[in-house]
Amino acid sequence: MEVADLAFGGMGVARHDGFVVFVPDTVPGDRARVRVRKSRRRFAESDLLEVLEAGPARRDPPCPYVPRCGGCRLQHVAYETTVDAKRSQIREHLGRIGHLPDIDVRPVDPAAEPFGYRNKMEYSAAPAPGGGLTLGFHRRGRWDEVIDLDACLLATPRGNAVRDTVRRWATDCGIAPYDQRAQAGQLRHLVVREGVATGELLVTVVTAHGAEDLVDGLAAPLTAAHPEVVGLLHAVNDGLAETTQGLPTRLVSGRDWFTERVMDVTLRLSAPSFFQTNTNMTGRLYERVAEAAGLDGGQVLYDLFCGVGSIGIALGRRARHVVAIDIVPEAIEDARRNAAANGLDGYTALCGDVGKVMTEHRGQLPEPDVVIIDPPRGGLSGKAVRRVLEVGAPVLVYVSCHPATFADNAAKFVEGGYRLEYVQPVDMFPQTPHVEAVARFVRTAEGPRGPLDADPGA
Ligand SMILES: C[S@@+](CC[C@H](N)C(=O)[O-])C[C@H]1O[C@@H](n2cnc3c(N)ncnc32)[C@H](O)[C@@H]1O
């Protein structure tokens, strides 16, 4: 089969008489021998057996763990081809899901660094095949196997060094890695977060219950080896789910937050608060948001899904008032502190679900001139879309990390009286299939702002 494109998710796409075959680990222009694994009416999934002829975009992945590791999916593809594909995927989703075929999707802003850009890494622990412990990433397609890493090319040198220190400590102390099949053992995950611009590191060790003394013993060797570690936390996961979020957590040493700097704004980030994982490109992303928002100092700005308040605070100096909403209490506390520390007057931060908070505060908040929307991958709920349409701001700026949910939300905004002016993709995640983009919508339909149709959940 000949591979023609890259689909969202990183699979190669081959076509035959209108039938689509997805082929992993291929690039446009590859001729490949494949075995169909799963066939549906209009498409099939396949395994790659052999590349018969390499396409021009094929390259040797610099990481020795490709393709075993489940992390990167695009290291075998020339960088320019990956960004072109990401742009096409946004167009394709807008056309197919949003029925918006002719949108100006601009060329992707390329990443400043193709490697070493991640400020947050989550490693899993598992028993090593010959005994002992592995600390790394899941083998592709396997929930029960973890590949031990000497270095991850997406992590920073500091982040890699911390993982090695924790692995040495765990091995030296004889800490049992958690075995998911047997549901036994202690060490489950390691989360390393880094303020790339400040050099500060925050480390969270996730174990099953009963490892307090052991983790306490990590504090001294960790800070001795890495004085830039400002805090060590210990989270306990006694459940089946492999998660690092929402767990009971205690502070072992130092503090439970670190700082990062973006666009001359210093931010405090608590352990549970979200922050963009590529600090250097976050500045670029926010510049694109600022461009799309077009603030001149007199406007009211809503920063929905605000995290630690970074967008609203970076842009807030050009606004009259900022209203920020996020569902994570620690993030809202961070946002309040960050706004105050950065001298922002006229800042209101509210905690809760965007749709619910906007409903509860109907008529009590200043009317927005610009609404910035930066939701998680699932996009906006129906209720949140209705509330955004109801407040009827002249400009919406949507920061999307998922083209499918973006296309669906975009269609609803267009139906509700907005025109999608353009989409500016920004590559925040080189080597991976993730696609980030900033979109500007302007209100075209006239009419009073106010409640829309009846909302059963309101
Ligand atoms: C993609 S992050 C954006 C964060 C921030 N704008 C930034 O640039 O760092 C999405 C944020 O949405 C928050 N969130 C998720 N679901 C939410 C909901 N239903 N209502 C409000 N906030 C939510 C998360 O806590 C997270 O901070």
The ligand as an SDF file (V2000), in Angstrom:
LIG
                    3D

 27 29  0  0  0  0  0  0  0  0999 V2000
   -5.9010   23.2560   28.8590 C   0  0  0  0  0  0  0  0  0  0  0  0
   -5.9090   23.7470   30.5480 S   0  0  0  0  0  0  0  0  0  0  0  0
   -5.7230   25.5020   30.3390 C   0  0  0  0  0  0  0  0  0  0  0  0
   -5.0680   26.2130   31.4880 C   0  0  0  0  0  0  0  0  0  0  0  0
   -4.5670   27.6100   31.2520 C   0  0  0  0  0  0  0  0  0  0  0  0
   -5.4320   28.3980   30.4080 N   0  0  0  0  0  0  0  0  0  0  0  0
   -3.1370   27.6370   30.7490 C   0  0  0  0  0  0  0  0  0  0  0  0
   -2.8790   28.2100   29.6850 O   0  0  0  0  0  0  0  0  0  0  0  0
   -2.2500   27.0930   31.4380 O   0  0  0  0  0  0  0  0  0  0  0  0
   -7.5680   23.4710   30.9870 C   0  0  0  0  0  0  0  0  0  0  0  0
   -7.9560   23.9250   32.3810 C   0  0  0  0  0  0  0  0  0  0  0  0
   -9.3500   23.6850   32.5200 O   0  0  0  0  0  0  0  0  0  0  0  0
   -9.6420   23.3120   33.8510 C   0  0  0  0  0  0  0  0  0  0  0  0
  -10.9560   22.6370   33.7980 N   0  0  0  0  0  0  0  0  0  0  0  0
  -11.2390   21.3850   33.3800 C   0  0  0  0  0  0  0  0  0  0  0  0
  -12.5580   21.1760   33.3630 N   0  0  0  0  0  0  0  0  0  0  0  0
  -13.1450   22.3250   33.7780 C   0  0  0  0  0  0  0  0  0  0  0  0
  -14.5020   22.7400   33.9550 C   0  0  0  0  0  0  0  0  0  0  0  0
  -15.5260   21.9220   33.6960 N   0  0  0  0  0  0  0  0  0  0  0  0
  -14.7400   23.9980   34.3700 N   0  0  0  0  0  0  0  0  0  0  0  0
  -13.7030   24.8270   34.6540 C   0  0  0  0  0  0  0  0  0  0  0  0
  -12.4000   24.4890   34.5000 N   0  0  0  0  0  0  0  0  0  0  0  0
  -12.1180   23.2580   34.0620 C   0  0  0  0  0  0  0  0  0  0  0  0
   -8.4480   22.5020   34.2800 C   0  0  0  0  0  0  0  0  0  0  0  0
   -8.2990   22.5310   35.6740 O   0  0  0  0  0  0  0  0  0  0  0  0
   -7.2850   23.2250   33.5450 C   0  0  0  0  0  0  0  0  0  0  0  0
   -6.6920   24.1840   34.3850 O   0  0  0  0  0  0  0  0  0  0  0  0
  1  2  1  0
  2  3  1  0
  2 10  1  0
  3  4  1  0
  4  5  1  0
  5  6  1  0
  5  7  1  0
  7  8  2  0
  7  9  1  0
 10 11  1  0
 11 12  1  0
 11 26  1  0
 12 13  1  0
 13 14  1  0
 13 24  1  0
 14 15  1  0
 14 23  1  0
 15 16  2  0
 16 17  1  0
 17 18  1  0
 17 23  2  0
 18 19  1  0
 18 20  2  0
 20 21  1  0
 21 22  2  0
 22 23  1  0
 24 25  1  0
 24 26  1  0
 26 27  1  0
M  CHG  2   2   1   9  -1
M  END
$$$$
